[in-house]
Amino acid sequence: MSSSGLYYGKYQFSPGTWESVGGKGLPSEASEAEQDYRAALLYTRSGPGQWPVCGQ
């Protein structure tokens, strides 16, 4: 979880974004492989802008 408590897991997904790529529950409770898979889906759909700091 982020220090703000709004983002979860390896890629700091918001719950809504996680759900939009088919995730269930909290990202931090999913396996690392599932987080990788869903992050790749999000990247393909939306590009690196989903990660404004490290996506530059």
Backbone bond lengths (Angstrom), bond angles and torsions (degrees), N, CA, C in turn:
res aa  C-N    CA-C-N  psi(-1)  N-CA   C-N-CA  omega(-1)  CA-C   N-CA-C  phi
1 M - - - 1.440 - - 1.526 108.22 -
2 S 1.318 115.13 144.31 1.460 119.66 177.23 1.522 109.98 -73.55
3 S 1.306 116.04 166.24 1.465 119.61 179.83 1.526 111.61 -63.68
4 S 1.346 117.41 -25.18 1.460 120.87 177.93 1.524 111.88 -81.59
5 G 1.333 116.61 -14.70 1.458 120.57 -178.56 1.516 114.06 79.12
6 L 1.342 118.07 11.14 1.456 121.16 -176.36 1.528 113.93 -101.86
7 Y 1.319 117.29 -16.09 1.460 121.67 -173.98 1.522 109.34 -128.66
8 Y 1.346 115.11 146.71 1.459 120.10 -170.69 1.519 111.80 -135.37
9 G 1.312 115.39 150.19 1.445 122.27 170.82 1.510 114.64 83.72
10 K 1.310 113.44 -176.58 1.464 123.40 -175.53 1.531 112.51 -57.20
11 Y 1.335 116.76 -35.88 1.466 120.71 -176.48 1.523 113.02 -107.26
12 Q 1.322 116.37 10.27 1.458 122.36 176.85 1.529 112.01 54.63
13 F 1.322 115.72 54.16 1.457 122.29 175.48 1.519 110.54 -73.83
14 S 1.327 116.58 143.97 1.463 119.82 163.77 1.529 105.70 -80.34
15 P 1.315 118.72 152.97 1.466 119.43 179.36 1.534 112.92 -56.19
16 G 1.321 118.29 -39.03 1.466 121.09 179.78 1.518 113.08 -65.22
17 T 1.325 116.67 -41.39 1.462 120.37 178.27 1.517 109.86 -67.35
18 W 1.315 117.52 -41.11 1.456 122.68 177.63 1.531 109.98 -57.37
19 E 1.315 116.73 -47.08 1.459 121.25 179.23 1.527 111.08 -64.19
20 S 1.334 117.41 -34.26 1.465 120.56 -177.64 1.526 113.07 -66.89
21 V 1.327 117.41 -19.65 1.468 121.33 176.35 1.534 111.08 -107.04
22 G 1.334 116.02 19.62 1.461 121.08 173.03 1.505 116.42 91.36
23 G 1.331 117.95 5.36 1.452 120.50 179.83 1.516 112.07 -73.61
24 K 1.303 116.11 150.33 1.468 123.38 176.55 1.520 108.56 -119.54
25 G 1.325 116.83 144.37 1.461 120.50 179.92 1.525 110.17 70.31
26 L 1.313 116.00 -153.07 1.463 120.77 178.74 1.526 110.51 -94.14
27 P 1.323 117.37 142.52 1.457 120.19 178.35 1.527 112.85 -57.05
28 S 1.311 116.78 -36.35 1.465 120.69 -178.16 1.524 112.60 -66.69
29 E 1.329 117.45 -14.54 1.461 121.43 178.33 1.531 111.99 -94.90
30 A 1.334 117.26 -8.30 1.464 121.75 179.86 1.527 110.14 -85.17
31 S 1.314 115.67 158.77 1.462 119.80 176.93 1.527 109.99 -64.79
32 E 1.314 115.65 159.28 1.459 120.22 178.11 1.531 110.16 -60.97
33 A 1.328 117.03 -39.77 1.466 120.79 179.75 1.523 111.21 -62.44
34 E 1.332 117.53 -40.32 1.461 119.65 178.37 1.527 110.69 -67.52
35 Q 1.329 117.41 -39.99 1.461 119.73 177.68 1.529 110.33 -62.18
36 D 1.334 117.55 -41.80 1.463 121.48 177.20 1.527 110.51 -60.05
37 Y 1.326 116.10 -46.36 1.464 121.61 -178.73 1.531 111.23 -61.17
38 R 1.315 116.69 -47.37 1.468 120.10 -177.25 1.530 111.27 -70.53
39 A 1.324 117.89 -32.76 1.468 120.54 175.08 1.524 110.17 -65.97
40 A 1.339 117.41 -38.68 1.465 120.78 177.60 1.523 110.67 -64.68
41 L 1.328 117.42 -39.84 1.465 120.36 175.72 1.524 110.98 -60.68
42 L 1.321 116.17 -45.60 1.460 120.78 -179.84 1.520 111.01 -64.20
43 Y 1.315 117.14 -41.98 1.469 121.49 178.81 1.523 110.54 -61.66
44 T 1.318 116.90 -44.12 1.468 120.95 178.87 1.518 110.92 -62.76
45 R 1.312 116.65 -40.50 1.461 121.84 -178.09 1.517 112.40 -74.24
46 S 1.332 117.79 -41.35 1.468 120.78 -167.84 1.517 115.46 -124.53
47 G 1.323 118.49 -6.63 1.457 120.73 -179.73 1.513 112.60 77.81
48 P 1.332 116.43 -172.58 1.464 120.87 -173.89 1.530 114.16 -75.09
49 G 1.305 118.41 -7.48 1.466 121.04 -178.02 1.515 114.27 -62.17
50 Q 1.302 116.52 -15.71 1.468 120.02 176.87 1.525 111.85 -69.26
51 W 1.324 115.67 -18.13 1.461 122.21 179.09 1.528 106.71 -123.62
52 P 1.330 118.40 78.86 1.464 121.51 -169.84 1.531 115.37 -63.17
53 V 1.309 118.29 -25.47 1.461 119.56 -179.11 1.521 110.19 -87.81
54 C 1.314 116.86 -57.41 1.469 119.77 -176.62 1.523 112.25 -85.37
55 G 1.333 119.08 -11.66 1.450 121.84 -179.51 1.500 114.40 -83.46
56 Q 1.338 118.19 -0.56 1.465 121.03 -178.02 1.498 111.53 -75.67
